[in-house]
Amino acid sequence: MDRFAAHGWFINDLQRHILPYFFIKYATRFLPVNRMARHDGPVSVARAFAADDWRHLLAEAGIPAERACIEWFLPFRYSVACRKEIET
């Protein structure tokens, strides 16, 4: 993704945390959602990344920490943004 992006890239993802996991697990029991949503909601939260996971993945990809920005925001989301260095 970093190699092909012209200016940079942005990821908006769930945060792995116990509060949203149990919220979605029990809220979907009382909401009119189908069986797949009831199953996939908690699974998505359980498989989401934490900030340390993002730092590790960025380091593994060879992206310097100075170029990437990991921010947390409500409700239990992470944004990961990276600007490309402009070559002149």
C-alpha positions as CSV (number, residue, x, y, z in Angstrom):
1,M,0.0,0.0,0.0
2,D,2.8,2.4,0.9
3,R,4.6,1.7,-2.3
4,F,1.7,2.4,-4.5
5,A,0.2,5.4,-2.7
6,A,1.0,8.8,-4.4
7,H,0.6,11.0,-1.3
8,G,-0.1,8.7,1.6
9,W,-2.7,6.4,3.0
10,F,-5.3,6.2,5.8
11,I,-6.8,3.2,7.7
12,N,-9.8,3.5,10.0
13,D,-10.2,0.4,12.1
14,L,-11.8,-1.0,15.2
15,Q,-9.9,-1.2,18.5
16,R,-9.5,-4.5,20.3
17,H,-10.9,-3.9,23.7
18,I,-13.1,-5.7,26.2
19,L,-15.8,-2.9,26.5
20,P,-16.8,-2.8,22.8
21,Y,-16.5,-6.6,22.6
22,F,-19.1,-7.2,25.3
23,F,-21.2,-4.3,24.2
24,I,-21.6,-5.6,20.7
25,K,-22.0,-9.2,21.9
26,Y,-25.0,-8.4,24.1
27,A,-26.4,-5.4,22.2
28,T,-26.9,-7.5,19.1
29,R,-29.0,-10.0,21.1
30,F,-31.6,-7.2,21.7
31,L,-31.4,-5.5,18.3
32,P,-33.1,-6.7,15.2
33,V,-30.0,-8.0,13.4
34,N,-29.4,-11.2,11.6
35,R,-27.4,-14.2,12.9
36,M,-24.3,-13.2,10.8
37,A,-24.2,-9.8,12.4
38,R,-24.6,-11.2,15.8
39,H,-21.6,-13.5,15.2
40,D,-19.4,-11.2,13.1
41,G,-19.6,-8.2,15.4
42,P,-17.8,-9.7,18.4
43,V,-15.4,-11.6,16.1
44,S,-14.4,-8.3,14.4
45,V,-13.7,-6.6,17.7
46,A,-11.8,-9.6,19.0
47,R,-9.6,-9.7,15.9
48,A,-9.0,-6.0,15.7
49,F,-5.6,-4.5,16.5
50,A,-4.3,-2.6,19.5
51,A,-1.9,0.4,19.2
52,D,1.1,-1.8,19.9
53,D,0.0,-4.1,17.0
54,W,-0.1,-1.2,14.6
55,R,3.4,0.0,15.7
56,H,4.7,-3.5,15.2
57,L,3.1,-3.8,11.8
58,L,4.4,-0.5,10.6
59,A,7.9,-1.4,11.8
60,E,7.7,-4.8,10.0
61,A,6.7,-2.9,6.8
62,G,9.7,-0.7,7.1
63,I,7.7,2.5,7.7
64,P,9.4,4.9,10.1
65,A,7.4,5.9,13.1
66,E,8.0,9.6,12.1
67,R,5.9,9.1,9.0
68,A,3.0,7.3,10.6
69,C,0.3,8.6,13.0
70,I,-1.8,6.3,15.1
71,E,-4.7,8.0,16.9
72,W,-7.5,6.6,19.0
73,F,-10.9,8.1,18.9
74,L,-14.4,7.3,20.1
75,P,-16.1,4.9,19.8
76,F,-13.1,2.5,20.2
77,R,-11.5,3.2,16.8
78,Y,-8.0,3.7,15.5
79,S,-6.9,5.8,12.6
80,V,-3.6,5.1,11.1
81,A,-2.3,7.6,8.6
82,C,1.0,7.8,6.7
83,R,2.3,10.6,4.5
84,K,4.6,9.8,1.6
85,E,7.8,11.7,1.5
86,I,7.7,13.9,-1.6
87,E,10.7,13.4,-3.8
88,T,12.0,16.5,-5.6
